């Protein structure tokens, strides 16, 4: 198997067709090798249009599809000077993509085994501007705030208000909000306290550990 031909096909057939047209983002997918962030038993799935499982590191965790990773990195519109908070490090692959486009990334992972796996992957890939912290980031991570951008890799029913308080005066939050089977990937922009949301696409991803839930309806 020619892995570079498979990668080319992934970019051209999966990712471009999902409205990812930023050439810098597309080029980045050739530089940061996705298969190097996948456990050895799962590497055959690394460049497929599937949520790649992270077994045996985690029995339940899965990476986003390649097209979703690329689309989110594109739509964040990073300029290179941002401090990004990522909640849910997983394998560290999205962390590496964000770190390549931002000044620095603080990533919080609740599963210690995944946090170590991601840390090792980032070191092997030569990523030096990303820090992985083991902890619960369901409500953000105040210890390193404020941030220019916050990215949640797991879904939630509602976005906690205390997350927005961790942004700089102008900032962005990406989150998948809703309950299966209806979830929306949203980009929330905050400027001087004013909040504006935009739906990027519909999707379904696994809930974030300890994710915020919508208030129960009372009759």
C-alpha positions in Angstrom: 0.0 0.0 0.0 1.3 3.4 -1.0 0.4 5.4 2.2 1.0 8.8 0.5 -1.4 7.9 -2.3 -4.0 6.9 0.3 -3.5 10.2 2.0 -3.8 12.1 -1.3 -7.1 10.3 -1.9 -8.3 11.1 1.6 -7.7 14.8 1.0 -9.2 14.9 -2.4 -12.1 12.6 -2.0 -13.1 13.0 1.7 -12.0 16.5 2.7 -12.2 18.8 -0.3 -15.7 17.5 -0.9 -16.6 18.7 2.6 -15.9 22.4 1.6 -12.4 22.3 3.0 -10.6 24.5 0.4 -8.0 26.3 2.5 -4.8 25.2 0.9 -2.8 25.8 4.1 -5.1 23.4 5.9 -5.0 20.8 3.1 -1.2 21.0 3.0 -1.0 20.5 6.7 -2.8 17.1 6.4 0.2 15.9 4.4 2.7 17.2 6.9 1.1 15.9 10.1 0.7 12.2 9.6 -2.6 11.0 11.0 -1.6 7.4 11.2 1.2 8.3 13.6 -1.4 9.3 16.2 -3.4 6.1 16.0 -2.8 2.9 18.1 -1.0 0.3 16.1 -3.9 -2.1 15.9 -6.2 0.6 14.4 -3.8 2.1 11.8 -5.6 0.6 8.9 -8.5 2.9 9.7 -6.4 6.1 10.2 -7.1 7.6 6.7 -10.6 6.2 6.2 -13.8 8.2 6.4 -14.7 6.8 9.9 -14.3 7.8 13.5 -11.1 5.9 14.2 -11.2 3.9 17.5 -8.5 4.4 20.0 -8.5 0.8 21.4 -6.6 -0.6 23.3 -5.6 2.8 24.8 -9.3 3.5 25.5 -12.3 1.2 25.1 -14.7 4.0 24.1 -12.8 7.0 22.7 -12.8 7.6 19.0 -11.2 10.3 16.8 -13.3 12.6 14.7 -13.5 11.7 11.0 -10.6 13.3 9.0 -13.1 15.6 7.2 -14.5 17.0 10.5 -11.0 17.6 11.9 -10.0 19.5 8.8 -13.3 21.5 8.5 -13.1 22.7 12.1 -9.5 23.7 11.8 -10.4 25.7 8.7 -13.5 27.3 10.1 -11.7 28.5 13.3 -9.7 30.8 11.0 -6.6 30.7 13.3 -4.0 33.4 12.5 -1.0 32.1 14.4 -1.0 34.2 17.5 -3.8 32.5 19.5 -3.8 30.6 22.8 -6.2 27.7 22.2 -7.9 25.5 24.8 -8.8 22.0 23.6 -11.1 19.9 25.8 -10.7 16.2 25.0 -7.2 15.6 23.7 -7.9 12.0 22.5 -4.9 10.9 20.4 -3.4 14.4 20.1 -3.9 14.6 16.4 -6.3 17.5 16.4 -4.1 19.1 19.1 -1.2 18.9 16.6 -3.3 20.5 13.8 -4.3 23.3 16.1 -0.8 23.8 17.4 0.4 24.2 13.8 -2.0 27.1 13.2 -1.9 28.8 16.6 0.8 30.1 19.0 0.1 27.6 21.7 -2.4 25.0 22.7 -3.5 23.9 26.2 -5.3 20.5 26.0 -7.2 18.9 28.8 -7.9 15.1 28.8 -9.9 13.4 31.6 -8.5 9.9 30.8 -4.9 9.6 32.1 -4.1 6.8 29.6 -5.2 9.0 26.6 -3.4 12.0 28.1 -0.1 10.0 28.1 -0.7 8.6 24.6 -1.4 12.1 23.2 1.7 13.5 25.0 3.9 10.8 23.5 2.4 11.3 20.1 3.0 15.0 20.2 6.5 14.6 21.3 7.2 12.1 18.5 5.8 14.5 16.0 8.0 17.3 17.2 5.1 19.5 18.5 6.6 21.8 21.2 3.8 24.4 21.6 1.1 22.1 23.0 0.7 21.1 26.6 -1.6 18.1 27.7 -3.1 18.3 31.2 -5.0 15.4 32.9 -8.2 16.8 34.2 -11.9 17.5 33.7 -12.4 20.3 31.2 -16.2 20.0 30.8 -16.5 23.6 32.1 -13.3 24.8 30.5 -10.0 25.1 32.3 -9.6 28.3 34.3 -6.0 27.6 35.3 -4.6 28.7 31.9 -7.3 31.2 31.0 -8.0 33.5 29.2 -8.1 31.9 25.7 -8.6 33.2 22.2 -10.3 30.0 21.2 -11.8 27.0 23.0 -12.6 23.7 21.2 -14.6 20.9 22.7 -14.2 17.6 21.0 -17.1 15.9 22.8 -20.8 17.0 22.5 -22.9 18.6 25.2 -26.6 19.5 25.5 -25.8 23.1 26.4 -22.7 25.3 26.5 -22.0 26.3 30.1 -21.9 30.1 30.6 -18.7 29.9 32.6 -16.9 28.7 29.5 -17.5 32.1 27.9 -16.0 33.8 30.9 -12.6 32.1 30.1 -12.3 33.9 26.7 -10.5 37.1 26.1 -12.6 40.1 25.2 -12.8 38.7 21.7 -12.8 35.0 21.3 -14.4 31.9 19.8 -15.8 28.6 21.0 -16.4 25.5 18.9 -18.8 23.0 20.4 -21.2 20.3 19.2 -24.5 21.0 21.0 -27.6 18.9 21.3 -28.7 15.4 21.9 -28.5 12.4 19.5 -29.8 12.1 16.9 -29.8 15.9 16.4 -26.6 17.8 17.1 -25.2 21.0 15.6 -21.6 22.0 15.3 -21.6 25.6 16.3 -19.0 28.4 16.3 -19.8 30.9 19.0 -18.0 34.3 18.6 -17.9 36.7 21.6 -16.9 40.3 21.0 -16.9 42.7 24.0 -19.5 40.6 25.8 -21.8 40.2 22.8 -22.4 36.6 21.7 -23.1 35.4 18.2 -23.5 31.8 17.1 -23.3 30.2 13.7 -24.1 26.6 12.8 -21.4 25.1 10.7 -22.9 21.6 10.0 -25.0 18.9 11.6 -23.2 15.8 13.1 -23.4 13.4 16.0 -20.4 12.8 18.3 -20.0 11.1 21.6 -20.8 13.2 24.7 -18.0 14.9 26.6 -17.3 13.3 30.0 -19.4 15.2 32.5 -20.9 17.4 29.8 -23.4 20.1 30.7 -27.0 19.0 30.3 -30.1 21.1 29.5 -32.4 21.8 32.4 -35.1 19.2 32.8 -38.5 20.4 31.6 -41.0 20.7 34.5 -44.7 20.6 33.9 
